[in-house]
Amino acid sequence: MPEELIQLIYLIAFSIIIAFIIVIPVLLWRAFRGQPLLDLKNRKKFESPKIFYIGILSFSGVVLWAFYDKMPYHGMFLLIIVVLYLIGLIAYRKGWRG
């Protein structure tokens, strides 16, 4: 297996572990205080697609840098994230306001 792919897998695993370290205490704190874990009634709707444009531009720059630096696995993984932002922008433009 290429060393870059192993490095990417380690980075993804490390990111997931850090996310759990941050999210688990927050969920436990909300559960102990009797607050809902997901407050679906009071959530805010997107009013502007700016977050999609910012995500597309920033991740596209990193994707170009990854391919330029000869890191195709990192570039493809980040390209998937760019595609997700594009899908979100298209869904927003078609009328989804969630």
C-alpha positions as CSV (number, residue, x, y, z in Angstrom):
1,M,0.0,0.0,0.0
2,P,1.4,3.5,-0.9
3,E,2.7,5.5,2.0
4,E,0.5,8.4,1.2
5,L,-2.6,6.3,1.5
6,I,-1.5,5.0,4.9
7,Q,-0.9,8.5,6.0
8,L,-4.3,9.6,4.7
9,I,-6.0,6.7,6.6
10,Y,-4.1,7.7,9.8
11,L,-5.2,11.3,9.4
12,I,-8.8,10.4,8.9
13,A,-8.8,8.0,11.9
14,F,-7.1,10.7,14.1
15,S,-9.7,13.3,13.0
16,I,-12.5,10.9,13.9
17,I,-11.0,10.2,17.3
18,I,-10.6,13.9,18.0
19,A,-14.2,14.6,16.9
20,F,-15.5,11.9,19.3
21,I,-13.4,13.4,22.1
22,I,-15.1,16.7,21.5
23,V,-18.6,15.5,20.8
24,I,-19.1,12.8,23.5
25,P,-18.7,15.2,26.5
26,V,-21.1,17.7,24.9
27,L,-23.7,15.0,24.3
28,L,-23.3,13.7,27.9
29,W,-23.5,17.2,29.3
30,R,-26.8,17.9,27.4
31,A,-28.2,14.5,28.5
32,F,-27.4,15.1,32.2
33,R,-29.0,18.6,32.1
34,G,-32.1,17.2,30.5
35,Q,-31.7,19.1,27.3
36,P,-32.6,17.5,23.9
37,L,-29.5,16.0,22.2
38,L,-30.7,17.4,18.8
39,D,-32.9,20.4,19.0
40,L,-34.8,20.0,15.7
41,K,-37.6,22.5,16.5
42,N,-35.4,25.5,17.1
43,R,-32.8,25.1,14.5
44,K,-32.0,27.9,12.1
45,K,-32.4,27.7,8.4
46,F,-29.8,28.7,5.8
47,E,-30.5,32.2,4.6
48,S,-27.5,32.5,2.3
49,P,-25.4,30.1,0.3
50,K,-22.2,31.8,1.4
51,I,-21.0,28.8,3.4
52,F,-21.2,26.7,0.2
53,Y,-19.1,29.2,-1.8
54,I,-16.5,29.5,1.0
55,G,-16.3,25.7,1.3
56,I,-16.0,25.2,-2.5
57,L,-13.3,27.9,-2.9
58,S,-11.2,26.9,0.1
59,F,-11.3,23.2,-0.5
60,S,-10.7,23.6,-4.2
61,G,-7.5,25.5,-3.4
62,V,-6.3,22.7,-1.2
63,V,-7.2,20.1,-3.8
64,L,-5.2,22.0,-6.4
65,W,-2.3,22.2,-4.0
66,A,-2.5,18.5,-3.2
67,F,-2.4,17.5,-6.9
68,Y,0.4,20.0,-7.6
69,D,2.4,18.5,-4.7
70,K,1.9,15.0,-6.1
71,M,-0.4,13.8,-3.4
72,P,-3.3,12.2,-5.5
73,Y,-4.9,10.3,-2.6
74,H,-5.3,13.5,-0.5
75,G,-6.5,15.4,-3.6
76,M,-9.2,12.8,-4.4
77,F,-10.4,12.7,-0.8
78,L,-10.7,16.5,-0.7
79,L,-12.3,16.5,-4.1
80,I,-15.1,14.4,-2.6
81,I,-15.6,17.1,0.0
82,V,-15.8,19.8,-2.8
83,V,-18.4,17.7,-4.6
84,L,-20.4,17.5,-1.4
85,Y,-20.3,21.3,-1.1
86,L,-21.4,21.5,-4.8
87,I,-24.3,19.1,-4.1
88,G,-25.3,21.3,-1.2
89,L,-25.2,24.4,-3.3
90,I,-27.3,22.8,-6.0
91,A,-29.8,21.6,-3.4
92,Y,-30.0,25.1,-1.9
93,R,-30.6,26.7,-5.4
94,K,-33.3,24.1,-6.2
95,G,-35.3,25.2,-3.1
96,W,-34.0,23.1,-0.2
97,R,-33.8,25.3,2.8
98,G,-32.8,22.9,5.6
